[in-house]
């Protein structure tokens, strides 16, 4: 499978709320799942979890972009 196909497959999965909810439920039900991950996911959708985890990266990106605005 090409990179583009894998990328599209990942995007399709992230846009499938039912599949994501099933994955979260499987993580919550799994005795082998990381306890911290279980705690982080509790009461959230997977997309909410991803957005929360991405916030520091988004802030850093915006700071870098603001510092270099007009320099390229």
PQR file with spaces between the fields and no chain letter, atoms N, CA, C, O and H, PARSE charges and radii, in Angstrom:
ATOM       1  N    UNK     1       0.844   -1.173    0.000 -0.4000 1.5000
ATOM       2  CA   UNK     1       0.000    0.000    0.000 -0.0000 2.0000
ATOM       3  C    UNK     1       0.892    1.239    0.000  0.5500 1.7000
ATOM       4  O    UNK     1       1.875    1.312    0.737 -0.5500 1.4000
ATOM       5  N    UNK     2       0.541    2.189   -0.820 -0.4000 1.5000
ATOM       6  CA   UNK     2       1.339    3.408   -0.932 -0.0000 2.0000
ATOM       7  C    UNK     2       1.125    4.309    0.285  0.5500 1.7000
ATOM       8  O    UNK     2       0.187    4.122    1.060 -0.5500 1.4000
ATOM       9  H    UNK     2      -0.258    2.130   -1.419  0.4000 1.0000
ATOM      10  N    UNK     3       2.010    5.278    0.432 -0.4000 1.5000
ATOM      11  CA   UNK     3       1.886    6.238    1.522 -0.0000 2.0000
ATOM      12  C    UNK     3       0.551    6.969    1.440  0.5500 1.7000
ATOM      13  O    UNK     3      -0.127    7.154    2.451 -0.5500 1.4000
ATOM      14  H    UNK     3       2.772    5.429   -0.198  0.4000 1.0000
ATOM      15  N    UNK     4       0.179    7.382    0.235 -0.4000 1.5000
ATOM      16  CA   UNK     4      -1.071    8.113    0.053 -0.0000 2.0000
ATOM      17  C    UNK     4      -2.271    7.264    0.462  0.5500 1.7000
ATOM      18  O    UNK     4      -3.212    7.762    1.080 -0.5500 1.4000
ATOM      19  H    UNK     4       0.730    7.231   -0.586  0.4000 1.0000
ATOM      20  N    UNK     5      -2.231    5.976    0.111 -0.4000 1.5000
ATOM      21  CA   UNK     5      -3.323    5.079    0.487 -0.0000 2.0000
ATOM      22  C    UNK     5      -3.380    4.887    1.999  0.5500 1.7000
ATOM      23  O    UNK     5      -4.461    4.890    2.587 -0.5500 1.4000
ATOM      24  H    UNK     5      -1.466    5.571   -0.392  0.4000 1.0000
ATOM      25  N    UNK     6      -2.224    4.723    2.625 -0.4000 1.5000
ATOM      26  CA   UNK     6      -2.172    4.581    4.085 -0.0000 2.0000
ATOM      27  C    UNK     6      -2.669    5.850    4.764  0.5500 1.7000
ATOM      28  O    UNK     6      -3.411    5.793    5.746 -0.5500 1.4000
ATOM      29  H    UNK     6      -1.346    4.721    2.147  0.4000 1.0000
ATOM      30  N    UNK     7      -2.256    6.991    4.234 -0.4000 1.5000
ATOM      31  CA   UNK     7      -2.677    8.277    4.783 -0.0000 2.0000
ATOM      32  C    UNK     7      -4.193    8.421    4.691  0.5500 1.7000
ATOM      33  O    UNK     7      -4.839    8.821    5.660 -0.5500 1.4000
ATOM      34  H    UNK     7      -1.654    7.038    3.437  0.4000 1.0000
ATOM      35  N    UNK     8      -4.757    8.101    3.541 -0.4000 1.5000
ATOM      36  CA   UNK     8      -6.209    8.194    3.366 -0.0000 2.0000
ATOM      37  C    UNK     8      -6.926    7.219    4.287  0.5500 1.7000
ATOM      38  O    UNK     8      -7.972    7.546    4.848 -0.5500 1.4000
ATOM      39  H    UNK     8      -4.233    7.777    2.754  0.4000 1.0000
ATOM      40  N    UNK     9      -6.375    6.041    4.443 -0.4000 1.5000
ATOM      41  CA   UNK     9      -6.973    5.037    5.331 -0.0000 2.0000
ATOM      42  C    UNK     9      -7.011    5.556    6.769  0.5500 1.7000
ATOM      43  O    UNK     9      -8.010    5.388    7.467 -0.5500 1.4000
ATOM      44  H    UNK     9      -5.525    5.775    3.988  0.4000 1.0000
ATOM      45  N    UNK    10      -5.919    6.186    7.208 -0.4000 1.5000
ATOM      46  CA   UNK    10      -5.868    6.752    8.559 -0.0000 2.0000
ATOM      47  C    UNK    10      -6.888    7.879    8.711  0.5500 1.7000
ATOM      48  O    UNK    10      -7.580    7.958    9.725 -0.5500 1.4000
ATOM      49  H    UNK    10      -5.107    6.323    6.640  0.4000 1.0000
ATOM      50  N    UNK    11      -6.982    8.749    7.706 -0.4000 1.5000
ATOM      51  CA   UNK    11      -7.959    9.839    7.767 -0.0000 2.0000
ATOM      52  C    UNK    11      -9.387    9.303    7.806  0.5500 1.7000
ATOM      53  O    UNK    11     -10.227    9.811    8.549 -0.5500 1.4000
ATOM      54  H    UNK    11      -6.420    8.685    6.882  0.4000 1.0000
ATOM      55  N    UNK    12      -9.653    8.289    7.016 -0.4000 1.5000
ATOM      56  CA   UNK    12     -10.985    7.683    7.015 -0.0000 2.0000
ATOM      57  C    UNK    12     -11.311    7.115    8.389  0.5500 1.7000
ATOM      58  O    UNK    12     -12.432    7.265    8.875 -0.5500 1.4000
ATOM      59  H    UNK    12      -8.971    7.876    6.412  0.4000 1.0000
ATOM      60  N    UNK    13     -10.337    6.465    9.015 -0.4000 1.5000
ATOM      61  CA   UNK    13     -10.547    5.898   10.346 -0.0000 2.0000
ATOM      62  C    UNK    13     -10.832    7.003   11.358  0.5500 1.7000
ATOM      63  O    UNK    13     -11.749    6.879   12.170 -0.5500 1.4000
ATOM      64  H    UNK    13      -9.426    6.344    8.620  0.4000 1.0000
ATOM      65  N    UNK    14     -10.051    8.082   11.314 -0.4000 1.5000
ATOM      66  CA   UNK    14     -10.243    9.184   12.262 -0.0000 2.0000
ATOM      67  C    UNK    14     -11.576    9.902   12.062  0.5500 1.7000
ATOM      68  O    UNK    14     -12.070   10.556   12.980 -0.5500 1.4000
ATOM      69  H    UNK    14      -9.307    8.183   10.654  0.4000 1.0000
ATOM      70  N    UNK    15     -12.156    9.787   10.880 -0.4000 1.5000
ATOM      71  CA   UNK    15     -13.459   10.399   10.610 -0.0000 2.0000
ATOM      72  C    UNK    15     -14.626    9.458   10.874  0.5500 1.7000
ATOM      73  O    UNK    15     -15.784    9.850   10.731 -0.5500 1.4000
ATOM      74  H    UNK    15     -11.754    9.256   10.133  0.4000 1.0000
ATOM      75  N    UNK    16     -14.333    8.224   11.256 -0.4000 1.5000
ATOM      76  CA   UNK    16     -15.370    7.223   11.521 -0.0000 2.0000
ATOM      77  C    UNK    16     -15.638    7.180   13.028  0.5500 1.7000
ATOM      78  O    UNK    16     -14.954    6.473   13.767 -0.5500 1.4000
ATOM      79  H    UNK    16     -13.392    7.905   11.372  0.4000 1.0000
ATOM      80  N    UNK    17     -16.637    7.942   13.474 -0.4000 1.5000
ATOM      81  CA   UNK    17     -16.930    8.043   14.909 -0.0000 2.0000
ATOM      82  C    UNK    17     -17.240    6.685   15.528  0.5500 1.7000
ATOM      83  O    UNK    17     -16.834    6.418   16.659 -0.5500 1.4000
ATOM      84  H    UNK    17     -17.193    8.517   12.873  0.4000 1.0000
ATOM      85  N    UNK    18     -17.946    5.829   14.812 -0.4000 1.5000
ATOM      86  CA   UNK    18     -18.297    4.518   15.350 -0.0000 2.0000
ATOM      87  C    UNK    18     -17.049    3.665   15.564  0.5500 1.7000
ATOM      88  O    UNK    18     -16.921    2.997   16.590 -0.5500 1.4000
ATOM      89  H    UNK    18     -18.276    6.046   13.893  0.4000 1.0000
ATOM      90  N    UNK    19     -16.130    3.687   14.602 -0.4000 1.5000
ATOM      91  CA   UNK    19     -14.894    2.909   14.735 -0.0000 2.0000
ATOM      92  C    UNK    19     -14.043    3.440   15.881  0.5500 1.7000
ATOM      93  O    UNK    19     -13.448    2.663   16.627 -0.5500 1.4000
ATOM      94  H    UNK    19     -16.234    4.230   13.768  0.4000 1.0000
ATOM      95  N    UNK    20     -13.981    4.767   16.022 -0.4000 1.5000
ATOM      96  CA   UNK    20     -13.202    5.355   17.113 -0.0000 2.0000
ATOM      97  C    UNK    20     -13.824    5.027   18.466  0.5500 1.7000
ATOM      98  O    UNK    20     -13.107    4.720   19.419 -0.5500 1.4000
ATOM      99  H    UNK    20     -14.465    5.399   15.416  0.4000 1.0000
ATOM     100  N    UNK    21     -15.142    5.089   18.556 -0.4000 1.5000
ATOM     101  CA   UNK    21     -15.816    4.755   19.810 -0.0000 2.0000
ATOM     102  C    UNK    21     -15.569    3.295   20.174  0.5500 1.7000
ATOM     103  O    UNK    21     -15.365    2.968   21.343 -0.5500 1.4000
ATOM     104  H    UNK    21     -15.724    5.338   17.782  0.4000 1.0000
ATOM     105  N    UNK    22     -15.588    2.424   19.175 -0.4000 1.5000
ATOM     106  CA   UNK    22     -15.316    1.005   19.412 -0.0000 2.0000
ATOM     107  C    UNK    22     -13.885    0.817   19.903  0.5500 1.7000
ATOM     108  O    UNK    22     -13.643    0.033   20.821 -0.5500 1.4000
ATOM     109  H    UNK    22     -15.754    2.690   18.225  0.4000 1.0000
ATOM     110  N    UNK    23     -12.939    1.524   19.302 -0.4000 1.5000
ATOM     111  CA   UNK    23     -11.543    1.412   19.720 -0.0000 2.0000
ATOM     112  C    UNK    23     -11.371    1.884   21.163  0.5500 1.7000
ATOM     113  O    UNK    23     -10.683    1.236   21.952 -0.5500 1.4000
ATOM     114  H    UNK    23     -13.136    2.161   18.556  0.4000 1.0000
ATOM     115  N    UNK    24     -11.995    3.013   21.510 -0.4000 1.5000
ATOM     116  CA   UNK    24     -11.904    3.524   22.880 -0.0000 2.0000
ATOM     117  C    UNK    24     -12.501    2.514   23.851  0.5500 1.7000
ATOM     118  O    UNK    24     -11.929    2.261   24.912 -0.5500 1.4000
ATOM     119  H    UNK    24     -12.554    3.540   20.870  0.4000 1.0000
ATOM     120  N    UNK    25     -13.640    1.937   23.498 -0.4000 1.5000
ATOM     121  CA   UNK    25     -14.270    0.943   24.364 -0.0000 2.0000
ATOM     122  C    UNK    25     -13.366   -0.271   24.541  0.5500 1.7000
ATOM     123  O    UNK    25     -13.261   -0.807   25.644 -0.5500 1.4000
ATOM     124  H    UNK    25     -14.104    2.143   22.636  0.4000 1.0000
ATOM     125  N    UNK    26     -12.713   -0.708   23.471 -0.4000 1.5000
ATOM     126  CA   UNK    26     -11.791   -1.843   23.567 -0.0000 2.0000
ATOM     127  C    UNK    26     -10.614   -1.514   24.479  0.5500 1.7000
ATOM     128  O    UNK    26     -10.162   -2.369   25.242 -0.5500 1.4000
ATOM     129  H    UNK    26     -12.798   -0.272   22.575  0.4000 1.0000
ATOM     130  N    UNK    27     -10.118   -0.290   24.407 -0.4000 1.5000
ATOM     131  CA   UNK    27      -9.018    0.124   25.286 -0.0000 2.0000
ATOM     132  C    UNK    27      -9.493    0.126   26.733  0.5500 1.7000
ATOM     133  O    UNK    27      -8.808   -0.389   27.617 -0.5500 1.4000
ATOM     134  H    UNK    27     -10.484    0.404   23.787  0.4000 1.0000
ATOM     135  N    UNK    28     -10.673    0.709   26.978 -0.4000 1.5000
ATOM     136  CA   UNK    28     -11.203    0.779   28.337 -0.0000 2.0000
ATOM     137  C    UNK    28     -11.466   -0.605   28.915  0.5500 1.7000
ATOM     138  O    UNK    28     -11.298   -0.815   30.116 -0.5500 1.4000
ATOM     139  H    UNK    28     -11.230    1.128   26.260  0.4000 1.0000
ATOM     140  N    UNK    29     -11.877   -1.551   28.077 -0.4000 1.5000
ATOM     141  CA   UNK    29     -12.196   -2.904   28.531 -0.0000 2.0000
ATOM     142  C    UNK    29     -10.979   -3.809   28.645  0.5500 1.7000
ATOM     143  O    UNK    29     -11.048   -4.852   29.295 -0.5500 1.4000
ATOM     144  H    UNK    29     -12.014   -1.382   27.101  0.4000 1.0000
ATOM     145  N    UNK    30      -9.881   -3.436   28.033 -0.4000 1.5000
ATOM     146  CA   UNK    30      -8.702   -4.295   27.996 -0.0000 2.0000
ATOM     147  C    UNK    30      -7.944   -4.267   29.321  0.5500 1.7000
ATOM     148  O    UNK    30      -7.609   -3.195   29.825 -0.5500 1.4000
ATOM     149  H    UNK    30      -9.826   -2.589   27.505  0.4000 1.0000
ATOM     150  N    UNK    31      -7.674   -5.443   29.883 -0.4000 1.5000
ATOM     151  CA   UNK    31      -6.891   -5.473   31.122 -0.0000 2.0000
ATOM     152  C    UNK    31      -5.421   -5.125   30.879  0.5500 1.7000
ATOM     153  O    UNK    31      -4.703   -4.790   31.821 -0.5500 1.4000
ATOM     154  H    UNK    31      -7.946   -6.314   29.473  0.4000 1.0000
ATOM     155  N    UNK    32      -4.972   -5.202   29.631 -0.4000 1.5000
ATOM     156  CA   UNK    32      -3.568   -4.935   29.302 -0.0000 2.0000
ATOM     157  C    UNK    32      -3.308   -3.494   28.872  0.5500 1.7000
ATOM     158  O    UNK    32      -2.157   -3.112   28.661 -0.5500 1.4000
ATOM     159  H    UNK    32      -5.556   -5.474   28.866  0.4000 1.0000
ATOM     160  N    UNK    33      -4.355   -2.696   28.740 -0.4000 1.5000
ATOM     161  CA   UNK    33      -4.180   -1.313   28.279 -0.0000 2.0000
ATOM     162  C    UNK    33      -3.477   -0.482   29.349  0.5500 1.7000
ATOM     163  O    UNK    33      -3.621   -0.728   30.547 -0.5500 1.4000
ATOM     164  H    UNK    33      -5.291   -3.006   28.911  0.4000 1.0000
ATOM     165  N    UNK    34      -2.725    0.492   28.893 -0.4000 1.5000
ATOM     166  CA   UNK    34      -2.004    1.400   29.779 -0.0000 2.0000
ATOM     167  C    UNK    34      -2.997    2.120   30.692  0.5500 1.7000
ATOM     168  O    UNK    34      -3.935    2.749   30.201 -0.5500 1.4000
ATOM     169  H    UNK    34      -2.608    0.691   27.920  0.4000 1.0000
ATOM     170  N    UNK    35      -2.806    2.038   32.015 -0.4000 1.5000
ATOM     171  CA   UNK    35      -3.738    2.694   32.937 -0.0000 2.0000
ATOM     172  C    UNK    35      -3.837    4.207   32.722  0.5500 1.7000
ATOM     173  O    UNK    35      -4.912    4.786   32.879 -0.5500 1.4000
ATOM     174  H    UNK    35      -2.044    1.527   32.414  0.4000 1.0000
ATOM     175  N    UNK    36      -2.729    4.844   32.367 -0.4000 1.5000
ATOM     176  CA   UNK    36      -2.769    6.288   32.137 -0.0000 2.0000
ATOM     177  C    UNK    36      -3.601    6.608   30.899  0.5500 1.7000
ATOM     178  O    UNK    36      -4.361    7.576   30.892 -0.5500 1.4000
ATOM     179  H    UNK    36      -1.856    4.375   32.239  0.4000 1.0000
ATOM     180  N    UNK    37      -3.458    5.798   29.855 -0.4000 1.5000
ATOM     181  CA   UNK    37      -4.261    5.998   28.652 -0.0000 2.0000
ATOM     182  C    UNK    37      -5.738    5.829   28.979  0.5500 1.7000
ATOM     183  O    UNK    37      -6.571    6.617   28.531 -0.5500 1.4000
ATOM     184  H    UNK    37      -2.840    5.012   29.861  0.4000 1.0000
ATOM     185  N    UNK    38      -6.064    4.802   29.760 -0.4000 1.5000
ATOM     186  CA   UNK    38      -7.456    4.598   30.157 -0.0000 2.0000
ATOM     187  C    UNK    38      -7.989    5.818   30.900  0.5500 1.7000
ATOM     188  O    UNK    38      -9.103    6.272   30.637 -0.5500 1.4000
ATOM     189  H    UNK    38      -5.387    4.162   30.124  0.4000 1.0000
ATOM     190  N    UNK    39      -7.202    6.342   31.817 -0.4000 1.5000
ATOM     191  CA   UNK    39      -7.624    7.516   32.590 -0.0000 2.0000
ATOM     192  C    UNK    39      -7.785    8.732   31.685  0.5500 1.7000
ATOM     193  O    UNK    39      -8.735    9.501   31.836 -0.5500 1.4000
ATOM     194  H    UNK    39      -6.297    5.974   32.030  0.4000 1.0000
ATOM     195  N    UNK    40      -6.861    8.906   30.748 -0.4000 1.5000
ATOM     196  CA   UNK    40      -6.916   10.052   29.838 -0.0000 2.0000
ATOM     197  C    UNK    40      -8.135    9.995   28.918  0.5500 1.7000
ATOM     198  O    UNK    40      -8.699   11.030   28.564 -0.5500 1.4000
ATOM     199  H    UNK    40      -6.089    8.282   30.625  0.4000 1.0000
ATOM     200  N    UNK    41      -8.538    8.789   28.535 -0.4000 1.5000
ATOM     201  CA   UNK    41      -9.663    8.622   27.616 -0.0000 2.0000
ATOM     202  C    UNK    41     -11.022    8.699   28.310  0.5500 1.7000
ATOM     203  O    UNK    41     -12.037    8.948   27.659 -0.5500 1.4000
ATOM     204  H    UNK    41      -8.081    7.947   28.823  0.4000 1.0000
ATOM     205  N    UNK    42     -11.048    8.491   29.604 -0.4000 1.5000
ATOM     206  CA   UNK    42     -12.320    8.409   30.324 -0.0000 2.0000
ATOM     207  C    UNK    42     -13.172    9.663   30.087  0.5500 1.7000
ATOM     208  O    UNK    42     -12.747   10.785   30.362 -0.5500 1.4000
ATOM     209  H    UNK    42     -10.223    8.289   30.133  0.4000 1.0000
ATOM     210  N    UNK    43     -14.371    9.440   29.577 -0.4000 1.5000
ATOM     211  CA   UNK    43     -15.317   10.521   29.352 -0.0000 2.0000
ATOM     212  C    UNK    43     -15.040   11.387   28.135  0.5500 1.7000
ATOM     213  O    UNK    43     -15.664   12.436   27.974 -0.5500 1.4000
ATOM     214  H    UNK    43     -14.717    8.528   29.354  0.4000 1.0000
ATOM     215  N    UNK    44     -14.117   10.969   27.272 -0.4000 1.5000
ATOM     216  CA   UNK    44     -13.779   11.755   26.085 -0.0000 2.0000
ATOM     217  C    UNK    44     -13.924   10.899   24.836  0.5500 1.7000
ATOM     218  O    UNK    44     -13.853    9.671   24.882 -0.5500 1.4000
ATOM     219  H    UNK    44     -13.611   10.117   27.403  0.4000 1.0000
ATOM     220  N    UNK    45     -14.130   11.586   23.722 -0.4000 1.5000
ATOM     221  CA   UNK    45     -14.027   10.882   22.453 -0.0000 2.0000
ATOM     222  C    UNK    45     -12.539   10.802   22.108  0.5500 1.7000
ATOM     223  O    UNK    45     -11.721   11.510   22.696 -0.5500 1.4000
ATOM     224  H    UNK    45     -14.188   12.583   23.685  0.4000 1.0000
ATOM     225  N    UNK    46     -12.201    9.954   21.170 -0.4000 1.5000
ATOM     226  CA   UNK    46     -10.797    9.836   20.781 -0.0000 2.0000
ATOM     227  C    UNK    46     -10.298   11.134   20.159  0.5500 1.7000
ATOM     228  O    UNK    46      -9.149   11.521   20.372 -0.5500 1.4000
ATOM     229  H    UNK    46     -12.865    9.380   20.692  0.4000 1.0000
ATOM     230  N    UNK    47     -11.145   11.802   19.399 -0.4000 1.5000
ATOM     231  CA   UNK    47     -10.739   13.074   18.794 -0.0000 2.0000
ATOM     232  C    UNK    47     -10.490   14.138   19.853  0.5500 1.7000
ATOM     233  O    UNK    47      -9.564   14.936   19.710 -0.5500 1.4000
ATOM     234  H    UNK    47     -12.078   11.487   19.226  0.4000 1.0000
ATOM     235  N    UNK    48     -11.298   14.168   20.914 -0.4000 1.5000
ATOM     236  CA   UNK    48     -11.054   15.104   22.019 -0.0000 2.0000
ATOM     237  C    UNK    48      -9.710   14.809   22.672  0.5500 1.7000
ATOM     238  O    UNK    48      -8.948   15.719   22.999 -0.5500 1.4000
ATOM     239  H    UNK    48     -12.050   13.520   21.030  0.4000 1.0000
ATOM     240  N    UNK    49      -9.435   13.528   22.856 -0.4000 1.5000
ATOM     241  CA   UNK    49      -8.154   13.107   23.433 -0.0000 2.0000
ATOM     242  C    UNK    49      -6.989   13.566   22.550  0.5500 1.7000
ATOM     243  O    UNK    49      -6.004   14.110   23.049 -0.5500 1.4000
ATOM     244  H    UNK    49     -10.054   12.789   22.590  0.4000 1.0000
ATOM     245  N    UNK    50      -7.106   13.345   21.242 -0.4000 1.5000
ATOM     246  CA   UNK    50      -6.036   13.756   20.329 -0.0000 2.0000
ATOM     247  C    UNK    50      -5.838   15.268   20.338  0.5500 1.7000
ATOM     248  O    UNK    50      -4.702   15.742   20.340 -0.5500 1.4000
ATOM     249  H    UNK    50      -7.906   12.903   20.836  0.4000 1.0000
ATOM     250  N    UNK    51      -6.922   16.022   20.342 -0.4000 1.5000
ATOM     251  CA   UNK    51      -6.815   17.485   20.356 -0.0000 2.0000
ATOM     252  C    UNK    51      -6.144   17.963   21.641  0.5500 1.7000
ATOM     253  O    UNK    51      -5.337   18.893   21.612 -0.5500 1.4000
ATOM     254  H    UNK    51      -7.845   15.636   20.340  0.4000 1.0000
ATOM     255  N    UNK    52      -6.472   17.337   22.754 -0.4000 1.5000
ATOM     256  CA   UNK    52      -5.849   17.697   24.029 -0.0000 2.0000
ATOM     257  C    UNK    52      -4.349   17.418   23.989  0.5500 1.7000
ATOM     258  O    UNK    52      -3.548   18.241   24.433 -0.5500 1.4000
ATOM     259  H    UNK    52      -7.127   16.582   22.777  0.4000 1.0000
ATOM     260  N    UNK    53      -3.975   16.276   23.464 -0.4000 1.5000
ATOM     261  CA   UNK    53      -2.561   15.903   23.391 -0.0000 2.0000
ATOM     262  C    UNK    53      -1.801   16.766   22.389  0.5500 1.7000
ATOM     263  O    UNK    53      -0.600   16.986   22.543 -0.5500 1.4000
ATOM     264  H    UNK    53      -4.625   15.607   23.103  0.4000 1.0000
ATOM     265  N    UNK    54      -2.496   17.252   21.368 -0.4000 1.5000
ATOM     266  CA   UNK    54      -1.848   18.058   20.330 -0.0000 2.0000
ATOM     267  C    UNK    54      -1.708   19.528   20.719  0.5500 1.7000
ATOM     268  O    UNK    54      -0.984   20.269   20.054 -0.5500 1.4000
ATOM     269  H    UNK    54      -3.472   17.073   21.243  0.4000 1.0000
ATOM     270  N    UNK    55      -2.381   19.963   21.773 -0.4000 1.5000
ATOM     271  CA   UNK    55      -2.380   21.381   22.137 -0.0000 2.0000
ATOM     272  C    UNK    55      -0.972   21.949   22.340  0.5500 1.7000
ATOM     273  O    UNK    55      -0.694   23.026   21.813 -0.5500 1.4000
ATOM     274  H    UNK    55      -2.969   19.361   22.313  0.4000 1.0000
ATOM     275  N    UNK    56      -0.064   21.285   23.076 -0.4000 1.5000
ATOM     276  CA   UNK    56       1.286   21.848   23.221 -0.0000 2.0000
ATOM     277  C    UNK    56       2.012   21.999   21.881  0.5500 1.7000
ATOM     278  O    UNK    56       2.724   22.982   21.673 -0.5500 1.4000
ATOM     279  H    UNK    56      -0.290   20.410   23.504  0.4000 1.0000
ATOM     280  N    UNK    57       1.840   21.056   20.992 -0.4000 1.5000
ATOM     281  CA   UNK    57       2.461   21.139   19.672 -0.0000 2.0000
ATOM     282  C    UNK    57       1.865   22.295   18.873  0.5500 1.7000
ATOM     283  O    UNK    57       2.590   23.029   18.201 -0.5500 1.4000
ATOM     284  H    UNK    57       1.261   20.258   21.161  0.4000 1.0000
ATOM     285  N    UNK    58       0.555   22.455   18.947 -0.4000 1.5000
ATOM     286  CA   UNK    58      -0.106   23.545   18.237 -0.0000 2.0000
ATOM     287  C    UNK    58       0.379   24.900   18.762  0.5500 1.7000
ATOM     288  O    UNK    58       0.633   25.812   17.975 -0.5500 1.4000
ATOM     289  H    UNK    58      -0.034   21.859   19.493  0.4000 1.0000
ATOM     290  N    UNK    59       0.506   25.036   20.079 -0.4000 1.5000
ATOM     291  CA   UNK    59       0.997   26.289   20.665 -0.0000 2.0000
ATOM     292  C    UNK    59       2.420   26.578   20.211  0.5500 1.7000
ATOM     293  O    UNK    59       2.742   27.707   19.840 -0.5500 1.4000
ATOM     294  H    UNK    59       0.299   24.296   20.718  0.4000 1.0000
ATOM     295  N    UNK    60       3.269   25.559   20.241 -0.4000 1.5000
ATOM     296  CA   UNK    60       4.663   25.739   19.823 -0.0000 2.0000
ATOM     297  C    UNK    60       4.730   26.132   18.351  0.5500 1.7000
ATOM     298  O    UNK    60       5.502   27.016   17.977 -0.5500 1.4000
ATOM     299  H    UNK    60       3.007   24.642   20.542  0.4000 1.0000
ATOM     300  N    UNK    61       3.931   25.484   17.523 -0.4000 1.5000
ATOM     301  CA   UNK    61       3.918   25.796   16.095 -0.0000 2.0000
ATOM     302  C    UNK    61       3.514   27.250   15.870  0.5500 1.7000
ATOM     303  O    UNK    61       4.126   27.953   15.065 -0.5500 1.4000
ATOM     304  H    UNK    61       3.305   24.767   17.826  0.4000 1.0000
ATOM     305  N    UNK    62       2.483   27.698   16.583 -0.4000 1.5000
ATOM     306  CA   UNK    62       2.026   29.079   16.436 -0.0000 2.0000
ATOM     307  C    UNK    62       3.081   30.074   16.899  0.5500 1.7000
ATOM     308  O    UNK    62       3.223   31.139   16.299 -0.5500 1.4000
ATOM     309  H    UNK    62       1.986   27.127   17.237  0.4000 1.0000
ATOM     310  N    UNK    63       3.823   29.752   17.952 -0.4000 1.5000
ATOM     311  CA   UNK    63       4.903   30.623   18.424 -0.0000 2.0000
ATOM     312  C    UNK    63       6.008   30.726   17.382  0.5500 1.7000
ATOM     313  O    UNK    63       6.494   31.820   17.093 -0.5500 1.4000
ATOM     314  H    UNK    63       3.708   28.887   18.440  0.4000 1.0000
ATOM     315  N    UNK    64       6.399   29.603   16.824 -0.4000 1.5000
ATOM     316  CA   UNK    64       7.442   29.597   15.795 -0.0000 2.0000
ATOM     317  C    UNK    64       6.970   30.396   14.585  0.5500 1.7000
ATOM     318  O    UNK    64       7.717   31.211   14.042 -0.5500 1.4000
ATOM     319  H    UNK    64       6.004   28.714   17.059  0.4000 1.0000
ATOM     320  N    UNK    65       5.747   30.165   14.170 -0.4000 1.5000
ATOM     321  CA   UNK    65       5.211   30.884   13.009 -0.0000 2.0000
ATOM     322  C    UNK    65       5.168   32.385   13.271  0.5500 1.7000
ATOM     323  O    UNK    65       5.474   33.176   12.379 -0.5500 1.4000
ATOM     324  H    UNK    65       5.140   29.504   14.611  0.4000 1.0000
ATOM     325  N    UNK    66       4.794   32.784   14.481 -0.4000 1.5000
ATOM     326  CA   UNK    66       4.738   34.211   14.816 -0.0000 2.0000
ATOM     327  C    UNK    66       6.129   34.829   14.822  0.5500 1.7000
ATOM     328  O    UNK    66       6.303   35.969   14.390 -0.5500 1.4000
ATOM     329  H    UNK    66       4.546   32.141   15.205  0.4000 1.0000
ATOM     330  N    UNK    67       7.119   34.089   15.306 -0.4000 1.5000
ATOM     331  CA   UNK    67       8.490   34.600   15.369 -0.0000 2.0000
ATOM     332  C    UNK    67       9.129   34.740   13.994  0.5500 1.7000
ATOM     333  O    UNK    67       9.988   35.600   13.797 -0.5500 1.4000
ATOM     334  H    UNK    67       6.978   33.163   15.656  0.4000 1.0000
ATOM     335  N    UNK    68       8.724   33.916   13.053 -0.4000 1.5000
ATOM     336  CA   UNK    68       9.340   33.936   11.726 -0.0000 2.0000
ATOM     337  C    UNK    68       8.491   34.650   10.690  0.5500 1.7000
ATOM     338  O    UNK    68       8.852   34.690    9.514 -0.5500 1.4000
ATOM     339  H    UNK    68       8.027   33.218   13.214  0.4000 1.0000
ATOM     340  N    UNK    69       7.385   35.205   11.108 -0.4000 1.5000
ATOM     341  CA   UNK    69       6.507   35.897   10.159 -0.0000 2.0000
ATOM     342  C    UNK    69       7.284   37.034    9.497  0.5500 1.7000
ATOM     343  O    UNK    69       7.848   37.895   10.172 -0.5500 1.4000
ATOM     344  H    UNK    69       7.092   35.173   12.063  0.4000 1.0000
ATOM     345  N    UNK    70       7.301   37.018    8.190 -0.4000 1.5000
ATOM     346  CA   UNK    70       8.005   38.047    7.444 -0.0000 2.0000
ATOM     347  C    UNK    70       9.476   37.758    7.224  0.5500 1.7000
ATOM     348  O    UNK    70      10.166   38.558    6.592 -0.5500 1.4000
ATOM     349  H    UNK    70       6.843   36.318    7.642  0.4000 1.0000
ATOM     350  N    UNK    71       9.983   36.631    7.730 -0.4000 1.5000
ATOM     351  CA   UNK    71      11.402   36.295    7.573 -0.0000 2.0000
ATOM     352  C    UNK    71      11.656   35.338    6.419  0.5500 1.7000
ATOM     353  O    UNK    71      12.805   34.995    6.141 -0.5500 1.4000
ATOM     354  H    UNK    71       9.423   35.981    8.243  0.4000 1.0000
ATOM     355  N    UNK    72      10.623   34.912    5.759 -0.4000 1.5000
ATOM     356  CA   UNK    72      10.806   33.990    4.636 -0.0000 2.0000
ATOM     357  C    UNK    72       9.929   34.333    3.492  0.5500 1.7000
ATOM     358  O    UNK    72       9.960   33.654    2.466 -0.5500 1.4000
ATOM     359  H    UNK    72       9.689   35.191    5.984  0.4000 1.0000
